[in-house]
Amino acid sequence: MGEAAGRDKDLEAVFQKNGLSSVCFLLPQVSDTENILGIVQAETIKVSVEVYDVNLSINMPEGPDGSLEFGTINVLDNKQQVLSLQNKGLYDIEYSFKLTTGSAKRGDLESPFTVRPQGAVLKASRPPLKVEVLFHPTTEMFLESKPILLCQVIDLKSGQGGETVATIPVRVSARAVYSKDSIEPASPIDFGAMVKGTKKSQVLIVENKGTLNFKFLIHRAPPLQSSEQEESAPSVRERKRSTQAQLTAGVFTVSPCSGSVGPGGQQKITVDCSPGAEGKCEEQLYIDISNRDPKDNPLGIPFTLTAESCLPALVEDVTSIFEQYPIHSNVNLRQTLQSVQGNGVFIRDDNKFIFTKVQVGQRATARFKISNGSSVPCDVVLSIKALPGEVRTRGQGERCSLKAM
């Protein structure tokens, strides 16, 4: 290249790494522009270049697919994994973790992961630095080997403030779920009509249809609170769980009222009913299952227990009992007995049924209607007894069973 006299010329040398050589020579030669005199000056310039690699080592607990594995946890729980970062190069470097949105079936990836420290300088030839990655989901989500965590490697010797020389993707696998349950039979649980003083039992089955254990607690409805108290009061999940074996609510007893159920498992809960005073009985209870969706029955799953306490009773209306026969008073009884049709009549005033027009040696039959007036079965004993002062010529008892109608 030519250059006018008295002028300077800048030469630029571009070095490209090729192997491990770090020394080269430049051989500039000087001649006149017409090359009449040939080369009049030759120089040898030694150029030294330092060649180095940026070498960051990342060790982590890997799952079967080589990703950072968090497994399956409950929503609102958390799990921590630790990465080990070591600078194996000659000079200090800096790292910085960033989260990408990736592709998840559900949920926001910005909030459920926290990296501490998110960025730092790694000194050369120093022990590994522990970096904590915390998974703390607030909703259900599922990630399977997704490269959502990016580690940027910055060479501090390059450029002003360093230069990003590599971006290492870290694949993450994580799943967050709510508890899944099934309760049979469905509410309400009706014991129906029961005789006062008796006992009946039914079984309630709580089944775990999820992938993680859950705890359950059966409790009565909490007292009504003002809106301000509700905001400051702890949620059902934060309450101290009961350790009592059974819960009594009115005429009902539930046991066990707390426990733990594994994935695919069942818990049988016995509900006993021992009615006291006559009348209908009803109680509202709640089954609180840990780690359920807080928007779904935050106080627990409601279920109602009902029963009716009764005493056996017969219908005492004589018009029903003697519906096939005439009913009269004892006024003009003789005339009544002569005029009545059929083989019987009931005298209301004397509370007496009279067989009419029955000759000696003949047999007469009467049909009475005995009705159960209650909601429970009852036994009826019929007997024939002689009136006071009369000689009993015949009497025997019969027993029959009447079902509720």
C-alpha positions in Angstrom: 0.0 0.0 0.0 1.2 3.5 -0.7 1.2 6.5 1.6 2.3 10.1 1.0 5.4 11.5 2.7 4.9 12.8 6.2 1.7 10.9 6.7 0.9 8.2 9.2 -0.9 4.9 8.4 -2.7 2.7 10.9 -2.4 -1.0 10.4 -5.0 -3.3 11.9 -4.2 -6.9 12.8 -7.0 -9.3 13.3 -6.2 -12.4 15.3 -8.3 -15.6 15.0 -7.9 -18.4 17.4 -6.5 -21.5 15.7 -5.2 -24.2 18.0 -3.3 -23.2 21.2 -0.6 -21.0 19.6 -0.3 -17.7 21.3 2.7 -16.1 19.4 3.0 -14.9 15.8 5.3 -12.5 13.8 4.5 -9.6 11.6 7.0 -8.8 8.7 6.4 -5.3 7.4 8.6 -4.3 4.3 9.3 -0.7 3.1 9.9 0.3 -0.6 9.3 3.3 -2.8 6.0 3.6 -4.5 7.4 2.8 -7.9 9.5 -0.1 -6.5 12.5 1.3 -8.3 14.9 0.8 -5.4 13.2 -2.4 -4.2 12.9 -3.2 -0.5 14.8 -0.6 1.4 13.7 -1.7 4.9 12.4 -4.8 6.5 11.2 -5.3 10.1 10.2 -8.2 12.3 7.4 -7.5 14.8 6.7 -10.2 17.4 3.0 -10.4 18.4 1.9 -12.2 21.6 -1.7 -13.2 22.0 -3.2 -14.9 25.1 -5.7 -17.6 24.2 -8.2 -18.8 26.9 -11.5 -20.5 27.2 -14.5 -19.4 29.3 -15.4 -22.6 31.1 -18.4 -22.8 33.4 -19.4 -26.1 35.0 -23.0 -26.6 36.2 -23.8 -29.6 38.3 -27.4 -30.4 39.4 -29.7 -33.2 40.7 -31.0 -34.6 37.4 -34.1 -36.5 36.7 -34.4 -39.5 34.3 -34.5 -37.2 31.3 -31.5 -35.1 32.5 -33.6 -32.1 33.6 -33.7 -30.3 36.9 -36.3 -32.4 38.6 -38.7 -31.1 41.2 -41.2 -33.9 41.0 -44.8 -33.4 42.1 -45.8 -31.2 45.0 -49.0 -29.6 46.3 -50.0 -26.1 45.1 -48.8 -23.5 47.7 -46.0 -25.9 48.9 -42.4 -25.4 47.9 -39.4 -27.5 47.0 -35.8 -26.4 46.6 -33.0 -27.8 44.4 -29.4 -26.7 44.5 -27.1 -26.1 41.5 -23.4 -26.1 41.8 -21.6 -23.5 39.6 -17.8 -23.5 39.2 -15.5 -21.4 37.1 -12.9 -23.7 35.6 -11.4 -21.0 33.4 -8.4 -18.8 33.9 -10.2 -15.5 34.5 -13.2 -14.3 36.5 -16.6 -14.6 34.9 -20.1 -13.6 35.8 -23.4 -15.6 35.5 -27.0 -14.4 35.4 -30.1 -16.5 35.4 -33.2 -15.5 33.5 -36.6 -17.2 33.3 -38.4 -17.7 30.0 -42.1 -18.2 29.6 -41.5 -21.6 27.9 -44.6 -23.7 27.3 -46.6 -24.9 30.2 -50.0 -26.5 30.2 -51.1 -24.2 33.0 -49.8 -21.4 35.2 -47.4 -18.5 35.1 -43.7 -19.3 35.0 -42.5 -15.9 36.3 -43.8 -16.5 39.8 -43.3 -20.2 40.7 -39.5 -20.2 40.4 -37.0 -18.1 42.4 -33.2 -18.3 41.9 -30.9 -17.2 44.7 -28.4 -15.6 44.0 -29.7 -14.8 40.5 -26.4 -13.5 39.4 -22.8 -13.2 40.8 -19.1 -13.1 39.9 -17.4 -16.5 39.8 -13.7 -16.2 40.7 -11.3 -18.4 38.9 -10.0 -21.5 40.7 -12.4 -21.1 43.5 -14.7 -23.7 45.1 -18.2 -24.2 43.5 -20.9 -21.7 44.3 -24.3 -23.1 45.5 -27.3 -21.6 43.7 -30.7 -22.3 45.1 -33.7 -22.8 42.8 -37.0 -22.6 44.6 -40.2 -24.0 43.1 -43.3 -22.4 44.9 -46.4 -22.7 42.7 -49.6 -20.8 43.4 -51.7 -22.8 40.9 -51.8 -26.1 39.1 -49.1 -26.5 36.5 -47.1 -29.1 34.6 -43.6 -28.8 33.0 -41.8 -31.7 31.4 -38.1 -31.1 30.5 -38.7 -27.5 29.4 -35.7 -25.2 28.9 -37.2 -22.3 30.9 -34.1 -21.4 33.0 -31.3 -19.7 31.0 -27.8 -19.2 32.4 -26.0 -16.3 30.7 -22.2 -16.5 31.0 -20.4 -13.1 30.9 -16.7 -12.7 30.1 -15.5 -9.8 32.3 -12.3 -9.3 30.2 -14.2 -8.7 27.0 -15.4 -5.2 26.1 -16.7 -2.5 28.4 -18.5 -4.2 31.3 -18.1 -7.7 29.9 -19.6 -9.6 27.1 -22.1 -12.4 27.1 -20.3 -15.3 25.5 -22.7 -18.1 26.1 -26.3 -18.9 27.1 -26.8 -22.3 28.7 -30.4 -23.6 28.9 -31.4 -25.6 32.0 -34.3 -27.9 31.4 -36.8 -28.1 34.2 -39.4 -30.7 35.1 -42.0 -29.8 37.7 -45.7 -30.5 38.5 -48.0 -28.8 41.0 -51.5 -30.2 41.8 -54.4 -29.8 44.2 -55.8 -32.7 46.2 -58.4 -34.7 44.4 -61.1 -36.5 46.4 -64.4 -38.4 46.2 -66.9 -38.7 49.0 -69.6 -41.4 49.0 -72.5 -41.4 49.6 -73.4 -37.9 48.5 -75.0 -35.4 51.0 -77.5 -35.6 52.6 -77.0 -38.8 54.7 -80.6 -39.7 55.8 -81.1 -42.3 58.5 -84.9 -42.1 58.0 -87.4 -42.8 60.7 -85.9 -44.5 63.8 -87.5 -45.7 67.1 -86.6 -43.4 69.9 -83.7 -44.9 71.9 -82.4 -47.2 69.2 -79.1 -46.9 67.2 -78.3 -47.1 63.5 -75.0 -46.7 61.7 -74.0 -45.7 58.2 -70.5 -45.6 56.5 -69.1 -42.6 54.7 -66.1 -43.2 52.4 -63.5 -40.6 51.6 -61.3 -41.6 48.7 -58.0 -40.0 47.5 -58.1 -39.7 43.7 -54.9 -37.6 43.5 -51.2 -38.4 43.4 -50.2 -37.1 46.9 -51.3 -37.8 50.4 -53.9 -35.6 52.0 -55.3 -35.0 55.5 -58.9 -34.7 56.3 -60.7 -33.1 59.3 -64.5 -33.3 60.0 -65.8 -30.3 62.0 -69.0 -28.4 62.6 -69.7 -25.0 61.0 -67.6 -22.2 62.4 -69.4 -19.3 64.2 -70.5 -16.5 62.0 -67.9 -13.7 61.6 -68.0 -10.2 60.4 -66.3 -9.4 57.1 -63.4 -7.7 58.9 -62.9 -10.8 61.1 -63.1 -13.1 58.1 -60.2 -11.2 56.5 -58.0 -11.5 59.6 -59.0 -15.0 60.6 -56.8 -17.9 59.6 -58.1 -20.1 56.9 -59.3 -23.7 57.5 -55.9 -25.0 56.2 -54.0 -22.9 58.7 -56.1 -24.0 61.7 -54.5 -26.6 64.0 -55.9 -29.9 63.0 -58.0 -31.8 65.6 -56.5 -35.0 67.1 -59.8 -36.2 68.7 -61.0 -39.7 67.7 -64.7 -38.7 67.3 -67.0 -35.8 66.9 -70.5 -35.6 68.4 -73.1 -33.4 66.8 -76.5 -33.6 68.3 -77.7 -37.2 68.0 -74.9 -38.1 65.6 -71.4 -39.4 66.3 -68.7 -39.4 63.6 -65.5 -41.4 63.9 -62.7 -41.1 63.0 -63.0 -37.3 62.4 -59.5 -36.8 61.2 -56.7 -38.8 59.5 -54.6 -39.1 56.4 -55.3 -40.9 53.1 -52.7 -42.0 50.6 -53.0 -41.8 46.8 -55.7 -44.3 45.7 -56.6 -45.1 49.3 -59.9 -44.9 51.1 -60.9 -44.0 54.7 -64.2 -45.4 56.0 -65.9 -43.1 58.4 -68.7 -44.4 60.7 -71.7 -42.2 61.4 -73.8 -43.4 64.4 -77.3 -42.0 65.1 -79.0 -42.5 68.5 -82.1 -40.3 68.5 -83.5 -39.0 71.7 -86.6 -36.7 71.8 -89.2 -37.2 69.2 -89.0 -35.1 66.1 -86.6 -34.5 63.1 -82.9 -34.2 63.7 -80.5 -32.4 61.3 -76.9 -31.4 61.6 -74.6 -29.7 59.1 -70.9 -30.9 59.1 -67.9 -30.1 57.0 -65.0 -32.3 55.6 -61.9 -30.2 55.3 -59.3 -31.8 53.0 -55.8 -30.4 52.9 -54.4 -28.8 49.7 -57.7 -28.5 47.9 -58.5 -25.6 45.6 -59.2 -22.8 48.1 -62.0 -21.5 45.8 -63.9 -24.8 46.2 -65.7 -24.7 49.5 -63.1 -22.9 51.6 -64.7 -24.0 54.8 -64.8 -27.6 53.8 -67.1 -29.9 51.8 -70.5 -29.6 53.5 -72.6 -32.7 54.2 -75.9 -32.9 56.1 -77.1 -35.6 58.5 -80.8 -36.1 59.0 -83.0 -38.5 61.0 -86.5 -38.7 62.5 -87.1 -39.9 66.0 -90.4 -41.7 66.4 -92.4 -43.9 68.8 -94.6 -46.7 67.5 -98.3 -45.7 67.5 -101.6 -47.1 66.2 -104.4 -45.1 64.6 -107.0 -44.7 67.3 -109.8 -43.3 65.1 -112.8 -45.7 65.6 -114.2 -44.7 62.2 -111.0 -46.1 60.7 -110.8 -49.2 62.9 -114.5 -50.2 62.3 -114.9 -48.8 58.8 -116.9 -51.8 57.7 -119.5 -51.5 60.4 -122.1 -48.9 61.6 -121.1 -46.8 64.6 -123.9 -45.7 67.0 -124.4 -44.3 70.5 -126.0 -46.3 73.2 -129.3 -44.4 73.0 -132.1 -46.8 72.0 -129.6 -49.6 72.0 -132.2 -52.3 71.7 -133.8 -50.7 68.7 -130.3 -50.2 67.1 -129.5 -53.9 67.5 -132.7 -54.9 65.9 -132.5 -52.5 62.9 -128.8 -52.8 62.1 -127.8 -54.7 59.0 -124.9 -57.1 59.0 -123.4 -59.0 61.9 -121.9 -56.3 64.0 -122.1 -52.8 65.3 -119.7 -50.5 67.3 -121.2 -48.6 70.3 -119.2 -45.4 70.6 -120.3 -44.4 74.2 -119.4 -47.8 75.6 -116.4 -48.3 73.4 -117.8 -51.7 72.6 -118.2 -53.9 69.5 -121.3 -56.1 69.5 -121.9 -59.1 67.3 -125.6 -59.0 66.3 -128.0 -61.7 65.3 -125.7 -64.6 66.2 -127.5 -67.8 67.1 -126.2 -70.2 69.6 -123.7 -72.6 68.1 -123.0 -70.4 65.1 -119.7 -68.7 64.4 -119.4 -65.0 63.5 -116.5 -63.2 62.0 -115.7 -59.5 62.2 -112.9 -57.6 60.4 -111.2 -54.7 62.1 -108.7 -52.4 60.5 -105.5 -51.9 62.6 -103.3 -49.2 61.1 -99.8 -48.0 62.0 -99.9 -44.3 62.5 -96.1 -43.8 62.9 -93.2 -43.9 60.5 -91.6 -47.0 62.1 -92.7 -50.7 62.2 -94.5 -51.8 65.4 -95.8 -55.0 66.9 -99.4 -55.4 67.9 -100.7 -57.9 70.5 -104.4 -58.7 70.4 -106.0 -60.5 73.4 -109.5 -61.5 74.4 -110.3 -60.9 78.1 -113.5 -61.4 80.2 -115.1 -58.3 81.6 -115.0 -57.8 85.3 -117.5 -60.0 87.1 -118.0 -62.3 84.1 -116.7 -65.9 83.9 -114.1 -66.2 81.2 -115.1 -69.1 78.9 -112.5 -68.6 76.2 -109.4 -66.3 75.7 -106.2 -66.4 73.9 -103.7 -64.0 72.5 -102.5 -63.6 68.9 -99.5 -61.7 67.8 -99.1 -59.9 64.5 -96.6 -57.5 62.9 -97.7 -54.4 61.1 -95.4 -52.5 58.8 -95.4 -48.7 58.4 -97.6 -47.4 55.6 
